[in-house]
Amino acid sequence: MLENVRIILVNTSHTGNIGSAARAMKTMGLSQLVLVDPVKPPDEQSIALAAGATDILTNLKIVPTLADAIADCALVVGASARSRTLVWPMLDPRQMGERLATDANKGTVALVFGRERTGLTNEELQQCHYHVNIPANPEYSSLNVAMAVQTLSYEIRMSWLAQQETGAQVDDDSDYPPQASMELFFQHLEKTLYQTQFLHSDRSGHVMMRLRRMFTRMRPDSNELNILRGILTSIQKPPRNS
C-alpha cells in the first residue's frame, strides 16, 4: 500500500527541502516522489540533506504541471495552511491518513505540497479532492515543507500500521476514475454549458469553481462518470427531426 502513496512537491525553490522531504518520506516507508516544475533540480545539497534517502532522489520524477503529476491518481489531497473564500472538503491529518491509506490499497493516491512561501494556488487546490490542514500553534504555525511532509506521512503510516494490526479490509469496492478523467469531464461540462448558453464569460470561472467543488465532493465512480459524460454528449447533439 505504501508504494502507492505519491508525495508531490510543487515549484520547490530550495533544493535542500527536496532532500529533507525525501528523508522524511523514507522514515515513514514512502518512496514515490514527484517534483512539479522545481526552480532547481536536486543537487548536492539535496543529497546531503537526504541523509541516506538518496534512492528516493534517484527515482523521483519531474513533471511540468500538477495535472501531469496526478493524472493517474484516483484520490488527491492538497496540503494548505490558508483559509479560502470558497470552502472545499477538508480533512484533518488523521482523517487524511485514514483516507489515503484506505484508497492506496486500490491504486495510486497523492499528497500535494505547495511552494515554500505561498503554498498551492487556488487553481491547484481545485485539482484536489480534499484539503488537509495541520493544526499547528496559531501563534507560531511556521512549518517548512519537510516538516509538513514528515507530519502527514506519519499519519499515513500510522493508519497503515492499524490496518496491518487489525487485518481490516477495504469495504468500498468502487472503481474511482483517475484525475485525468475527471479533468476531461470538467472540460466537457464547461464546453456544454457554454453551448447551451448557461455559462457566460463574466461569471464562468466562479460557476465552474462551484460545479467542480460539487462533483469533487460527490466523487463519482467510473460508471457514474461515464453516465455523466453520456448525458453531456446527448445535450451537445442536435435534436433529431420528428
N, C-alpha and C positions, 0 to 999 in steps of 0.2 A: 504493500500500500504506500509506504513512504516514498518509493521510487516514482509514484505518480503525482507527487506534490511538487509543483514548479514554483520557485521563487523568482519573481521578476523585479528588476531594478530599472526604473525609468530615468534616463538622462542623467545618470550619476556624474557628478563633476569631479569628485576626489577619488583617485584610483585606490587609495588606501581603504576606503569604505567598501570597495568591491572585495578586497581580500578579507577584511574583517567580517563581512556578511558571509563569505564562504566558510570561514572558521565557525561562525555561529550556526550555520546550516549543518556542518558535519558533526558538531557535538550533539545535534538532535536527530541525526540519521537521515537528513535530507541531502539530495545530490543534484537535483535539476536546477541550474541557474541560467537565467536568460537576461541579457542586458538589452535594453531598448535605447538606441541612439546615445550611447555614453559619450561624454565630452572627450574622454581619452580611453583607449582600451586598457586592459590590465597591463601592469608593468612590474618593475622590480619591487616597488612599494606594495603593490597588491600581493605579490608572492611573500614578502616579508611578513605582512600582517595576516596572511592566511595561516601561518604557523602550522604547517603540516597538512593543510587542506588544499594543496596545490592541484590535486586530482580534479577537484571541482572547477578550478580555474581552467585547467587544461580542456575540460569537456564542456565548458559553457558555450552558449550560442549568443551571437549578437545579431539583432534584427533592427530594421529602421523604425518600426511603429509598434505601438501596443497591440493593435489589431493583428499584426503578424505573430506576436508573442502568444496570444490567447486563442488563435484561430481554431485549434483542435481541443480546447478546454470546454467541458460541459458545465463547470462551475468556476466563477471568478470572483474573488473578494479583494477589494481595494482598501488599503490602509490609509486613513485620513484623520488628521488632527483638527481640521477646520469644520465649523458648523456651516450648514448650507441653507440657502433660502428655500430650496426645494428638497423636502425630506425624502431620503432614499431608504430602502430597507436596511436596517442596522443590525449588527451582531456585536455582542461583547466578545472579548478574546476567548472565553471558554466556549461560548456558542460557536464561534468561528472554528475553533479546533475540532469540535464535535462534528460540525457540518463538513469540513474539508476531509477529516479522517473517514467519515462515512462514505462520501461520494468518491473518494480516491480508491475505494475498493472496486469501483466500476470503470474508472478511466482517469484521464489527466485532469487535475484541478490546479488552480493558480492563486497565488497570493501576491498582490502587486504593491510595490512601494514606490513612492514618488521622489522628486528632487529634494536634495538636502535642505534647500531654503524655502521652496514654495510648495512642495508636495506634488500631488496629482492635479491636473487641470479638471475643470468641470466636465469637459468632453471625455477625458479619460475615465473619470469616475462613472460616467454614464454607460461605459462599456462593461461595468462590473455588476454582478447580480446583487451583491451586498457590499456594504462598507463596514469596516471594523475600526474602532477607536480604542486606544489603550488608555484607561482611566488613570493617568498619571496625576501627580500632585499639581493642582491648578496654579499654585504659587510658583512652581518651577517644573514645568512639563517638558523640559528640553531633553528629547531623546534623539540620538543620532540614528542613522539608517541601520547600522549594525545592531544597536541595542533593540530597535524595534523588530528586526529580523529574529534576534535571539528570543525575545519575549513571546512573539507569536508562534515561532517554531516550537518552543517549549510546549505551548498549549496543544499544538497538533500532536506532538509526541506523547503527551500525557493521555490524550484521547485514544491514540493508537495502542498504548500500553493497556488502557482499560479494556479495549476490545480484545486484546490478546488474553487478558486475565479472565474475562467473563465468557469468551468464545462467542460474543454477540455476532449475530448475522445481520446483514443488510436487509431490512424488510421491504424497502422501496425498490421495486424492480422496474421502475420507469426508465425508459431509454431517452435521456435528455440530449438534445442536439448540441453540437459544438457551437462555440460562439460565432464562428464564421457563418453558420447557417442562420443564426439569429440576426446578424448584421444584414444578410441578404433579405431577410423578411422585413426588417425596418426600412430598407431602401425600397422594397416593393410596396410597402404600406404607404410611404411618403409619396411615391410616384402616383399611386392610385388615388390618393386623396387630392393631389393636385389636378389629376384628370377629371375628377368629379367636382372640382372647384370648392371642395370642403376647406382646403388649405389655401391661404393667401400669403404672399411673400412677407407681409408685415408682421404676421403672427406665427408663421410656420415653425420657427425654431422653438418657441415656447410650447406650442401644442405638441410637437413631436417629442419634446423632452418629457411631457406628461404621459404621452402614449407609451414611450419607451419605459418609463417607470412602471406603468400599469402592467405591461406584458412581462417585464422583468420580475415583478412581484408575483405574477401568476405562474411564471416559469413553465410554459407549455412543453410537453414531451414531444418527441419527434413526430408521432402520428398527429397530434393536435396541431403542430406547426404546419404539417402538410395540408391539413384541412383549412387552416387559415390562409395559406398561400393559394389553395384552390379557390377559396371564396374571392380573394383579390383578383385572381385571373378571370373568374367569371364576370366580375364587375367591369373589367377592362374590355371584355369582348363586346363588339357591337350587338345590339338586340337582333334576334332573328326576325325575318319577315313573317307576319302571320298569314 
